[in-house]
Amino acid sequence: MTEVTRVPLQPIAKGSLLKLWIGIAIAVLAAAGLAWAAQPKGLKLEVIEEGMGPTAEIGQVVFARYTGRLPDGTTFDESQDFPIPESILPGGTPFAVEEGATIPGFFEGLQQVKKGGKYTLYIPAEKAYGSAPPPGSPIPADSDLVFDLEVVDILERADVEQRFQAAQQFMIAQQAQQGEGEAQAPAPAPTE
């Protein structure tokens, strides 16, 4: 038979267990702090409704209806549809997917959207206007921005240019019709 050598356990000194638990708590808090600091502070795109087809690419034009808000919910901008039939020009505001055409965060977000999709785009201040918002703008310095987007269409730039020419011709024809209507209206009868 083998003998087992017993090693007596030393009692834990008073307060040592408390120090051990405090040490563990500090380690957990430090790890959580490092994890939070390591989180990316960049753009966040939340998909509300998935679109169809490929994502927009550099050189294309995204037509979108949007509302721009500050983090507190204050609206600072909204899209306006052109007064042109959607058979000529899609609804919403056109955005060229080109660097420098919009703020950097919006440019990055446009490259992640699909036709028909609805998104919420969260742009940190450093990818928005930073400390220099547009003069007279309701956007405060160093403000994050939130955009609710509905992507109406994504078109090639050449197609958009042709459609803008057609839209211009449409508007000229409308103005000419209005001018003819005014010219054909009977002159008011002279009063005595």
Residue pairs with C-beta under 8 A, 6 or more apart in sequence:
41 124
41 126
42 105
42 108
42 124
42 127
43 105
43 108
43 109
43 121
43 122
43 123
43 124
43 127
44 121
44 122
45 109
45 112
45 113
45 119
45 120
45 121
45 122
46 119
46 120
46 121
46 122
47 117
47 118
47 119
48 117
48 118
48 119
48 120
48 148
49 116
49 117
49 118
50 114
50 117
51 113
51 114
51 115
51 116
51 117
51 118
51 151
52 114
52 115
52 116
52 117
53 114
53 115
53 154
54 114
55 111
55 112
55 113
55 114
56 62
56 97
56 110
56 111
56 112
56 113
56 114
56 151
56 154
57 97
57 111
58 97
58 98
58 99
58 111
59 97
59 98
59 156
59 157
60 97
60 154
60 155
60 156
60 157
61 94
61 95
61 96
61 97
61 154
61 155
61 156
61 157
61 160
62 94
62 95
62 97
62 110
62 113
62 151
62 153
62 154
63 89
63 90
63 91
63 92
63 93
63 94
63 95
63 151
63 152
63 153
63 154
63 155
64 79
64 92
64 93
64 95
64 113
64 149
64 150
64 151
64 152
65 79
65 81
65 91
65 92
65 93
65 149
65 150
65 152
66 77
66 78
66 79
66 92
66 93
66 147
66 148
66 149
66 150
67 75
67 77
67 78
67 79
67 147
67 148
68 75
68 76
68 77
68 78
68 145
68 146
68 147
69 75
69 76
69 145
69 146
69 147
69 148
70 76
70 138
70 139
70 140
70 143
70 144
70 145
70 146
71 143
71 144
71 146
74 138
76 137
76 138
76 139
79 92
79 93
80 93
81 91
81 92
82 89
82 91
82 167
84 167
84 170
84 171
85 170
88 163
88 166
88 167
88 170
89 163
89 164
89 166
89 167
90 152
90 153
90 155
91 152
92 150
92 152
92 153
94 160
95 101
95 102
95 106
95 110
96 102
96 157
97 107
97 110
97 111
98 107
99 107
100 107
101 107
102 110
103 123
103 127
103 128
103 129
103 145
104 127
104 128
105 121
105 123
105 124
105 127
105 128
105 145
106 121
106 123
106 147
108 127
109 119
109 121
109 123
109 147
109 149
112 119
113 119
113 149
113 151
113 154
114 151
114 154
115 151
115 152
115 153
115 154
116 151
117 149
117 150
117 151
118 148
118 149
118 150
118 151
119 148
119 149
119 151
120 146
120 147
120 148
120 149
121 146
121 147
121 148
121 149
122 144
122 145
122 146
123 144
123 145
123 146
123 147
124 144
125 131
125 142
125 143
125 144
125 145
128 139
128 143
128 144
128 145
129 137
129 139
129 141
129 143
129 145
130 141
130 142
131 141
131 142
132 141
133 139
133 140
133 141
133 143
139 145
155 163
